[in-house]
Every structure is written in C-alpha cells, then in structure tokens.
Amino acid sequence: MPKPLPAVRRAVPLEESMLLSMAQSPQFVVEFPFLSRLAGYAVSTGPGCSTCGGNAKSVQKQSAIDAVKLTIFEMPDEKKKTLKRLLNADRVSVILRIGQNVVERSF
C-alpha cells in the first residue's frame, strides 16, 4: 500500500524563526545558498546593550534576515516553486520593511 502524502499547508509565512530553521537544513542551503548568511544566527544571543556589542549583533542579524527576504522577493518563479515544494506549501508569504514601508509578497 502506498504511503499517503503529507497534507499540504495552505500558507507559510517566512518569518525569522522559519528562515533560521531553513538555514540549518542542508536540503534548503544546497538549493538556496544565500540562506547560509543566517547560519551563525541560529542560536539566540539574548538581549544586549550597545556597550558590549549585543545590540550590534541584533542589528547585524536583522540586516542578514532582511537581505535573505529581499533575495527571496527577487527569485525567479522556478526557484519560488522549488521553495514551495520544499516547504510543502500552496502559498508562501514574505513581509519586509524597506525604510518606512512594509512590503508583503505572496507566491
């Protein structure tokens, strides 16, 4: 008897935790090498202040996440289809703040 296919998720938002999780998965990093930018941020460093550099790490992490989201925005349709297949999703959404604007894209 064939194994049943897993249920497809209707919508998957690519938020920080999802992106960090994807960056730890070799399957995703092989297909999307730009995720490797996030590999060093998987473990939370906790709160920090500007005097010890903790705040600077947080800013760097957010910049890396924003860069990954922007790259996903700009991916060709074929790569977006691959991402949806790997996430087992009908629809993927990405929200990115660009300056004062918040941009959401779904595919």
Secondary structure, DSSP 4 states (H G I P E B T S, - for coil): -PPPPPPPEEEEE--HHHHHHHHT-HHHHHH-GGGGGGGGGSS------TTTTHHHHHHHHHHHHHHHHHHHHHS-HHHHHHHHHHHTEEEEEEEEEETTEEEEEE-
